Amino acid sequence: MELVPGARFLSASKNLMAGKKVSPAVVRTLDILEAISGRHTGVTNAFLARRLGIPKSSASSILRVLQGRGYLCRYSESGRYKLGPNLLTLGRRVLETSEIRDLALPIMRGLVDQVDLTCHLAILGRHDAVHFEKIVAQRYFRQDKTRAVGEHVPMHSSSVGKALLANWPRPMLDAFLPYLDLHKFGPRTITTLPGLLAKLEEVRKQGYAVDDEECRPGWRCVGAPIFDPMGRTTVAVCLTGTVAELDDVRLAVAAAAVKEAAQQISRRLELENVQFAM
């Protein structure tokens, strides 16, 4: 059974609804890591205390432990903390131990050879989708401008996000949607809940989703959901290109190709009995 990051959100929601206690120290530690990850220049203890609303002494204790374990590094001159090398090791282990990635890679390579567009594999994060594998089209090796592995993309505007949401059971969708920030990232981003629900119904019926300049102006993506043997989905595959590369004619071809690739990966998961942990 493959554990997917999306299980964190679902498990946490179940724990909260069941009234289970959550460790404040663990929550603070994760909040600190996430706050530091969002600042390329690093942050100070004082900044974290103000930002997270916790005592400086508590923040300092957590920072010392994380620094000692290699998950943070501290610059003595400025007193700023940045992410440490052990996080990179953990992230790499996510890729190295992923059965889904191993089964999907050959099919992704074939898809890229077929359509000459960059292909991403994305997995459900906490409130968004995370790219955790990528095959760059050969013509873009030296000038790739698509999303990097580890980058987050919004659920409501990305093709992979909409492909996932459209195929969730309604109770799961209703529990998730209130956490979404329907921010306008591009000229065609859907920013209302009724509009998003209507789009998700369309996506569910056609079997794929399109990001038509909804995340970034000038870019299009087309994505399709991957299902485990239980019919559940927290992983999707997509193709990415500029508006010129994915015009309406080529978009239709790419949509058919990415749907077929997603179905092939789903069949491989079924043959290997790889399930998503929910």
C-alpha positions in Angstrom: 0.0 0.0 0.0 1.4 3.4 -1.0 1.0 6.3 1.5 0.2 9.5 -0.3 0.6 13.0 1.3 -3.0 13.7 0.9 -3.7 11.1 3.6 -2.3 13.7 6.0 -5.3 16.1 5.4 -7.8 13.3 5.4 -6.4 11.7 8.6 -6.1 15.0 10.3 -9.7 15.9 9.4 -10.9 12.6 10.8 -8.9 13.1 14.0 -10.3 16.6 14.5 -13.9 15.4 13.9 -13.4 12.5 16.3 -12.0 14.9 19.0 -8.6 13.4 19.1 -5.8 15.4 20.6 -3.1 16.9 18.4 0.4 17.5 19.9 1.1 21.3 20.1 4.8 20.7 19.9 4.5 18.7 16.7 2.2 21.3 15.2 4.6 24.1 16.1 7.6 22.3 14.6 5.8 21.7 11.3 4.6 25.4 11.3 8.2 26.5 11.8 9.4 24.4 8.9 6.7 25.6 6.6 7.3 29.2 7.5 11.0 28.9 6.9 10.4 27.1 3.5 8.4 30.1 2.3 11.3 32.6 2.8 14.3 32.2 0.5 16.4 34.7 2.6 15.7 32.7 5.8 14.0 33.9 9.0 15.0 34.8 12.6 13.7 33.4 15.8 12.0 36.7 16.5 10.2 36.7 13.2 8.9 33.1 13.7 7.6 34.0 17.2 5.7 37.0 15.8 4.5 35.2 12.7 3.3 32.1 14.5 2.2 33.7 17.8 4.4 31.5 20.0 6.9 32.4 22.7 10.4 33.0 21.6 11.7 30.5 24.1 9.5 27.8 22.5 10.6 28.7 19.0 14.2 28.7 20.1 14.0 25.2 21.6 12.5 23.8 18.4 15.0 25.6 16.2 17.9 24.2 18.2 16.7 20.6 17.8 16.0 21.0 14.1 19.4 22.6 13.6 21.1 19.8 15.5 19.4 17.1 13.5 20.3 18.8 10.2 16.8 19.9 9.2 17.8 23.5 9.5 21.0 25.5 9.3 21.7 28.8 11.0 23.8 31.8 9.7 25.6 33.2 12.7 26.0 36.7 11.3 22.4 37.3 10.6 20.9 34.8 13.0 18.6 33.6 10.2 17.5 30.0 9.7 17.1 28.2 6.4 16.1 24.6 5.5 18.9 22.0 6.0 20.2 19.2 3.9 18.4 16.4 5.8 15.1 17.6 4.4 16.6 17.1 0.9 17.4 13.6 1.9 13.9 12.9 3.1 12.4 14.4 0.0 14.6 12.2 -2.2 13.5 9.1 -0.2 9.9 10.0 -1.1 10.8 9.5 -4.7 13.0 6.5 -4.2 10.4 4.5 -2.3 7.4 5.4 -4.4 5.8 2.5 -6.2 3.5 4.8 -8.1 6.4 6.7 -9.5 8.3 3.6 -10.5 5.2 2.2 -12.3 4.4 5.5 -14.0 7.8 6.5 -15.3 8.0 4.2 -18.4 4.5 5.3 -19.4 5.3 9.0 -18.9 8.4 8.6 -21.1 6.4 7.1 -23.8 3.8 9.9 -23.5 6.5 12.5 -23.9 8.0 10.8 -26.9 4.5 10.6 -28.5 3.5 14.3 -28.0 6.8 16.1 -27.5 5.5 17.9 -24.4 6.7 17.9 -20.8 4.9 15.5 -18.5 4.3 15.8 -14.8 3.1 13.3 -12.2 1.3 15.1 -9.3 0.1 13.9 -5.9 -2.3 15.4 -3.4 -0.6 17.6 -0.8 -2.4 19.2 2.1 -4.6 21.7 0.3 -2.9 21.6 -3.1 -1.2 19.2 -5.5 2.6 18.6 -5.6 4.6 17.7 -8.6 6.7 14.7 -7.6 8.0 13.5 -11.0 8.7 15.1 -14.3 9.9 14.1 -17.8 11.1 17.1 -19.8 10.5 17.0 -23.6 13.9 16.8 -25.4 13.6 20.1 -27.1 13.3 21.8 -23.7 16.3 20.3 -21.9 18.2 23.6 -21.9 15.3 26.0 -21.5 12.7 24.2 -19.4 10.2 26.7 -17.8 7.6 24.3 -16.5 7.0 23.4 -12.8 9.9 21.8 -10.9 9.6 18.6 -8.8 8.4 19.6 -5.4 6.4 22.7 -6.6 2.9 23.1 -5.4 0.0 23.9 -7.8 -3.5 25.0 -6.7 -6.3 22.5 -6.8 -8.9 24.8 -8.3 -6.8 26.1 -11.2 -4.4 23.3 -12.2 -5.3 20.5 -14.5 -4.1 17.9 -12.0 -6.0 19.5 -9.2 -9.3 19.6 -11.0 -8.8 16.0 -12.3 -8.4 14.8 -8.8 -11.3 16.9 -7.3 -13.7 15.8 -10.0 -13.4 12.2 -9.1 -13.7 12.3 -5.4 -16.8 11.2 -3.5 -19.0 14.1 -2.7 -18.5 13.8 1.1 -14.8 14.0 0.6 -15.1 16.9 -1.8 -17.4 18.8 0.6 -14.9 18.3 3.4 -12.0 19.6 1.3 -13.5 22.6 -0.6 -13.8 24.9 2.4 -10.0 24.9 2.8 -9.4 26.0 -0.8 -8.5 29.6 -1.4 -10.0 30.3 -4.9 -7.3 32.9 -5.7 -7.1 34.3 -9.2 -3.7 33.2 -10.6 -4.4 33.8 -14.4 -6.8 35.4 -16.7 -9.2 32.5 -16.7 -9.0 31.2 -13.2 -12.3 30.0 -11.7 -12.8 32.0 -8.5 -16.3 31.0 -7.3 -17.4 27.7 -5.7 -20.5 27.3 -8.0 -18.2 27.8 -11.0 -15.7 25.3 -9.8 -18.4 22.7 -9.1 -19.8 23.1 -12.6 -16.3 22.7 -14.1 -15.6 19.6 -12.0 -18.8 18.0 -13.3 -17.6 18.7 -16.8 -14.2 17.2 -16.0 -15.7 14.1 -14.5 -17.8 13.4 -17.6 -14.9 14.0 -20.1 -12.2 12.2 -18.1 -9.6 15.0 -18.2 -9.1 18.6 -17.0 -7.6 21.6 -18.7 -5.7 24.5 -17.2 -6.3 27.2 -19.8 -4.1 30.0 -18.5 -5.6 29.5 -15.1 -2.3 29.1 -13.2 0.0 31.1 -15.4 -0.7 33.4 -18.3 0.5 32.0 -21.6 0.5 28.3 -20.4 -1.9 25.4 -20.8 -1.9 22.0 -19.2 -4.1 18.9 -19.6 -4.3 16.3 -16.9 -6.1 13.1 -16.1 -6.7 11.1 -12.8 -4.9 7.9 -11.9 -7.0 5.3 -10.0 -5.9 2.6 -7.6 -7.6 -0.9 -7.6 -10.2 0.5 -5.1 -11.2 3.2 -7.6 -9.7 6.0 -5.5 -7.5 8.8 -6.8 -5.0 11.1 -5.2 -2.5 11.1 -8.1 -2.8 12.6 -11.6 -0.6 13.0 -14.7 -0.5 16.0 -17.0 1.1 17.5 -20.1 2.3 21.1 -20.2 2.9 23.6 -23.0 2.5 27.2 -24.1 -0.8 28.4 -25.6 0.9 28.2 -29.0 2.1 24.6 -28.5 -1.3 23.5 -27.1 -3.7 25.2 -29.5 -7.2 23.8 -29.6 -6.4 21.2 -32.2 -3.3 19.9 -30.4 -5.0 20.2 -27.0 -7.6 17.5 -28.1 -4.8 15.2 -29.2 -2.9 15.8 -25.9 -6.1 15.2 -23.9 -6.7 11.8 -25.6 -3.0 10.8 -25.0 -2.9 11.8 -21.4 -6.2 10.0 -20.7 -4.8 6.8 -22.2 -1.5 7.2 -20.2 -3.5 7.7 -16.9 -5.5 4.5 -17.7 -2.4 2.6 -18.4 -0.8 3.6 -15.1 -4.1 2.7 -13.3 -4.0 -0.7 -14.9 -0.4 -1.2 -13.8 -1.4 -0.2 -10.2 -4.2 -2.8 -10.4 -1.9 -5.5 -11.6 0.7 -4.8 -8.9 -2.1 -4.2 -6.3 -0.7 -0.8 -5.3 -3.4 1.1 -3.3 -3.5 4.7 -2.1 -3.6 5.0 1.7 -6.5 7.2 2.6 
